[in-house]
Structure formats: C-alpha cells, structure tokens
Amino acid sequence: MDNKPLLQSILDDALKIIRNPVGFYRDMAKTGGFADPLIFVVVMAAVTGLLVAILSLLHLGMAGAAGVGIGAVIIFPLMAIIGSFIAAGILFVIWKLMGSNESFETAYRCVAYAAAIYPVTALLGIIPYVGSVIGVVWGMYLMIVASIEVHQIRSQTAWTVFAVLGVILVITNISSEMASRRMATHLDEMGVNMEELEQMSPEEAAKAVGEFLKGFENATREQQQAE
C-alpha cells in the first residue's frame, strides 16, 4: 500500500481489482510482507460480515435463512484469515505445478486481494445460488489473471486449469447451498414447533419431535437419491 490513508488505500485497491484486475495484478508488488494483504482481507471480510448481518436482520438471502447475526462481523474476518492462508497454500502448489517460480508470499497476495469481491457476492447472495456461482466464477477469473500477469503462466494453461477447478467448485457450492437452505427450512419449522411443544404433554411432545425427525430424515434421504 502507498502513503495514502489506510482505508482510502484499501478502497482504491478494491475498486481497481473490481474494475481493472489485469492492471492491478500486473502492478501488484510481489513482496513486502504479509501485513498489507492480511489487513485487506480482514477489512473486506468485516464489511462482508456487516452486510450479511444486515441481510439477516432483513431476512434476505441465505443470511436471512440461516439467521446470521451481528456476530458475522467478527466471525467472517476470522474465517477469511484462515481461509486465505489455506487457499494460498493450495494455489501455491497448483501454480508451482503449472511452472511458477514465485514464492508463497506472492501466492498469498494474489489470493488476499481477490477478497475485494466478497462484499459484492454477499449482496448477490440475496438471489438464491447466484451469489455463490458468481463468486466462484469471478474468483477463478481473478486467479486466471493472477496466473498470467503475476506467475507468467501461459494463458491457455491458466484458463484450462482454473476452468476445471471452477466447475468443480460451482457444483460443490450449489450442493452445499441446497443442503444449507434445506436445513434452515427445517430449523425454522422446528422453531415454530417449539412454541407448540411448550403447550403439549410430555407424551405429545415426544411424538411431535419424533415426527419431525422422521420427516427430516426422509427429506434428506430423498435428496441424496435425487443427487
């Protein structure tokens, strides 16, 4: 980052990644320590957590279905920090196999600055499955750009590798979101039933819980068969 105020520098970097990723990665410093990219990840994740918390309060998207609260502002940065290092480690190996001579620090920087898209994909998450799919496709595109501009990987190789990886991640994310939405629906139903359970006798409550669990088990089995 330059001599501008920290938040202004972070905002400028985020906008450049979104508007001109080729130019950003072409000019990105490959070294300089982990502090700047790590701070960038934390800020982007905190903004995303705040958006998710607001969406949860408005009962919009997966955030609303999952009942995520203001705790997302703390949880998201922690998850993002851990996830960024894991993703960088995986991509470091992939880039090495593709012929890159860059260090792990450079790989981490490529991954960390891609966090600029987190807030946008969180907003797109209002529309079922759209946010997760666009997030994967956009993220893979940024890694293709990073491969070409930072790691000097051949364009055809980069597009092929990350296109395959993207397809796998899209399928995985859609399946995970389907499972999450199904679970959220059943938990909401359970929440409503809890009020009714308080008015029941112990025998009636036990029977109601048994029916709920049986229905949840059947729904899960049907979904597994459909997949």
N, C-alpha and C positions, 0 to 999 in steps of 0.2 A: 504494500500500500504506500501511497505517497504522503506528502506533508499536509494534505487536506485533513479537516476534522475526521475522526474515525468513522462516525456514522455516515457522513457525506461520501467518504471514500467507498464504504461498503455499498451504499446505494448506487453510486456510479458504476461499480464493478457489476452489481446485479443487473442493472439496466443494460450494460454492454453485453453481458453474457446472453441476455434475452434477445437483444436487438441485433447484435453482431458477434455471434460466438466464434466465427472464424478469426475475426480481428482480435478478439480477446485472447484466445488460446495462442495465436501467433505471437502476441506481445507479452504473454504471461511469463513472469520470472520463474525459472525452473528451480531456483534455490532461494534461500533467505530465511529458512526456519519454518517451523510448523505453526507459530503463533498466529500470523495473519490469516491463513486459510482456516485454522481452527476457530478463530473468532468469527469469521464469516459464516461458518457452519452453525455456530451457536446462535447468532443473530437471526439468520434465515429460519432456523428451526423454532426459535422463540416467537417470531412473527407468525409462522405457520401454526404453532400451538395456540396463539391468541385467536387466530381466525377460526380454528377448529372449535375452540371453546365458545366463541360467539355463535357459530353454526349449531353447536349443541344446544345452546340456550334457545335458539330459534327452531330447534327440531328439524334441521335441514340436513339432507345427505346422510352419509354413513355416520357422521359425527352425531347427528340427532338420534339415529337409530341405536348407536352404541352408548348414548348418554354420557359422552365425554364432557368433563367439567373444566374449570379453570386450571386444574392440575396439569392440563396438557401443556401449559406454558413452561412448566418445569420438566415434565416427562419427555416431551418432544426433543428438547436440546440434549438431554442425556442419551436418548436413543440415537439421535443423529450423530453424536460424538462417537459412540461405539460403532454404529453402522458405517460411518465414514472410514474408519480405520480398517474394518473388516472388508469393505468394498474395495478400498485401495489395495489391500493385500492380495485380494483375488485378481484384481485388474493388473496389478504389478506382475503377477505370474503370467497372465494372459499376454500382456504386452511384451514380456521377455520372450515368450514362445513365438510371438509374431515378429521378433527381431529388434525390439527396442533396446537401446543402450542406456536409457535414463534410470535414475535412482528411484527408490521408494518415495522419497520426499516429492519428487516430481509427479509421481503417480498419485500421491495423496492430494497434491494441489489440483490436479485435473479433476479428481472426484469431488473435492471440497467445494470448489467454485461452481460446480454443477448444481449445488444446493440452492442456487438462485431461483430455480423453477419450483421449489417447494410451495411457496405461498400461492402461486398461480394454480398448481394442480390441486391444492386444497380447496380453492374456490370452485374449480371444475368438478370436484367431488360431489357437489350438490346434485349433479346428474348421475344416476346410477351407472357405475362401471366406466364412465367417460374419463373421470379424473385419473383412475389407476392406469387405464390404457394409454392415455395421452402422456401421463407421467413416464411410463416405460419407453414409449416411442421417442419422446423428447429427450429423455436421459440417454438412450442409446445413440441418438443423433449427436449429442454433445460429446459422447465418448468416441464416436467416429471422427468428429472434428479434432478432438484432442489427439487421437491416434495419428492423424495426418499431419497436423500442424506442430505438435509437441514431440511426438515419438518418431516422426518421419517414417511412418508405416505407409506402404502403398495403398492408394485409395481403394482399389478393388478388394484387397485383402481385408482392410478395415470394414468396408461395407458388408462383406460376406460374413465375417466373424460376428459382428455385432447385430446383424440382421437375424441370424440364427439364435443368438442369445436373447434378442428382443422377443422373438416369437415364443420362446420357452417361458420367459418372464411374463408375457401377456397372458398366456394360458394359465400359469400359476396364480397370477394376481386375480384373474376373473374367478377362478375356482375358490380362492381364499375369500374374496368379497361375497360370493354367493353363500359360502358357509357362514360368514360373519353376519350377513343380513338374516339368514335363517335362524341363527342363534339369537340375534337381537329380538326377532319377532317372538320367539318362544319365551324369552325372558320378559318381554313386555306383557305377554299373556299371563305369565306366572305372577308378575307384579300385580295385575288386576285381580288374579285369583287369590292372592294373599289376603286382600281385604275381605273376600268372601270366606276364606278359611277361618278367620277370626270369629265368625258367627256360627261356625259349624261345631258339631260334637266331635270328639276325637275320632270316632269311627268314620264319620262322614268326611273329615279332613283327610284321613289316611286313604280313603277310597278316591277322593278327588286328586290327591298327589299321585297316586298310582296310575290313574287315567292319564294325567298329564305326562308322566314319564313314559308311559306306553305309547302315547301319541307322538312324543318327541323321538322315541326310538324307531317307530315306524316311518316317520318322515325322513330320518337320517338314512335308514335302510333303502328307502325308495330313491333318495338322491344318489346314493352310492351305486345302485343298479342302473340309474339313468346315465351316470358317468362311465 
